[in-house]
Amino acid sequence: MNDARRTTSFWLVLIAAAGTFALTMGTRQTMGLFLSSLNTSTGLGIGQISLAFAFGQLWWGLTQPFAGAMADKVGAGRVLFTGALLVALGTFITPFMTTTAGLIFAIGVLAAGGAGMAGPAVLMAATTRLIPPHKRGLATGIVNAGGSFGQFIMAPIATALMVGIGWASAMQVLGLIVLLALPAAWLLRGNSLQAAPAGQKVVGTRDAIREAMRNPSFLMLGAGFFVCGFHVAFLATHLPGVIAQCGLPAQWAGWSLALIGLFNIIGSIAMGWAVGRWRMKSLLSLVYAARGIAVLVFLLAPKTGPVVLLFSIAMGVTFLSTVPPTAGLVAKFFGPANMATLFGIVMLSHQVGGFLGAWLGGRVFELTGAYDWVWYADIVLAAGAALVHLPIREAALPSARAAAA
């Protein structure tokens, strides 16, 4: 009976965390489909609208260390509940915004900030706290796959809604769908005090951050995640534009985003399985190298529909499969007690890269009429990320060993 209850609890935690990530991430990752409609409606230009999307990438990252610290102190449930409400509100009011400042407020502050509060820093930490250590690798892979499943489901839904009821109503419907994540906040409640063994004092947030910022391996991990953010944000924001530039119908963009989401489910679960069997830093190097090679092949190949879909599949396998080993290394370095805060800092680096990927994509297109130079930068950054993970020392730090004792 106890084993059955533990199994039930294990899957309830994963369904709650993965479902929340599916709804928030799926909504955010489909926003690129609305870029052209927003431009037509507001007349602001692709560059200005890209700035709002880019600010959202940055703000999503900025909120995560603070959301993580709040979750470590007051509990993940309250933070997730508030985050889901903000995502719904920001998405719902976006069609009413007609200025750059208005779009930044709705997309960049409300929706992105809420998604940061209900994002991977809090979700991965809650999962790590509630799941036995020997299952954490697979669990984080499944939770990460939830975000991809959301993209796989939301992209075709958004496309169909745009055709059926118009882009503005479609965006508002997506905002209302996010409210389905609210019940998960209760299942994932709790804070970092529950992650510490009885009688052991939890390391304070400031001390944990100070220790992390002095650790070269943590800094190299953050540098690699910066590249992941650049790559992911550029694809999420501008892949529909890239496909339109290839002369393909808009439906190809929706299916491309959906395929990225679908195959990232496979990549995330496979990576969650792999982190328990191989060195996590080596897996990260392999993923970044594979991305760079895939982009290079895409640039050299003819831009037909099947090629675009094959490229989307390759990108999907590597899209967010970096999250389980990155989260795993943070937990291995420092233990679970302050993981929401420390993984939030790594996510901030990810989103600084995301800001540049989303914004530079729009600026380069306006200046050159193409996205080629962003692809070139992406290849160079992927090579650098593959190399920067190799010197990481994967052994747990003293504080993490003490917490695991």
Sequence and secondary structure as in RCSB ss.txt:
>XXXX:A:sequence
MNDARRTTSFWLVLIAAAGTFALTMGTRQTMGLFLSSLNTSTGLGIGQISLAFAFGQLWWGLTQPFAGAMADKVG
AGRVLFTGALLVALGTFITPFMTTTAGLIFAIGVLAAGGAGMAGPAVLMAATTRLIPPHKRGLATGIVNAGGSFG
QFIMAPIATALMVGIGWASAMQVLGLIVLLALPAAWLLRGNSLQAAPAGQKVVGTRDAIREAMRNPSFLMLGAGF
FVCGFHVAFLATHLPGVIAQCGLPAQWAGWSLALIGLFNIIGSIAMGWAVGRWRMKSLLSLVYAARGIAVLVFLL
APKTGPVVLLFSIAMGVTFLSTVPPTAGLVAKFFGPANMATLFGIVMLSHQVGGFLGAWLGGRVFELTGAYDWVW
YADIVLAAGAALVHLPIREAALPSARAAAA
>XXXX:A:secstr
 HHHHHHHHHHHHHHHHHHHHHHHHHHHHTGGGGHHHHHHHH   HHHHHHHHHHHHHHHHHHHHHHHHHHHHH 
HHHHHHHHHHHHHHHHHHGGG  SHHHHIIIIIIIIHHHHHHTSHHHHHHHHHHHS GGGHHHHHHHHHHHHHHH
HHHHHHHHHHHHHHH HHHHHHHHHHHGGGGTTHHHHT   GGGGS TT     HHHHHHHHHT HHHHHHHHHH
HHHHHHHHHHHHHHHHHHHHTT  HHHHHHHHHHHHHHHHHHHHHHHHHTTTS HHHHHHHHHHHHHHHHHHHHH
S   HHHHHHHHHHHHHHSSTTHHHHHHHHHHHH STTHHHHHHHHHHHHHHHHHHHHHHHHHHHHHHSSSHHHH
HHHHHHHHHHHHHTTT   S  HHHHHHH 
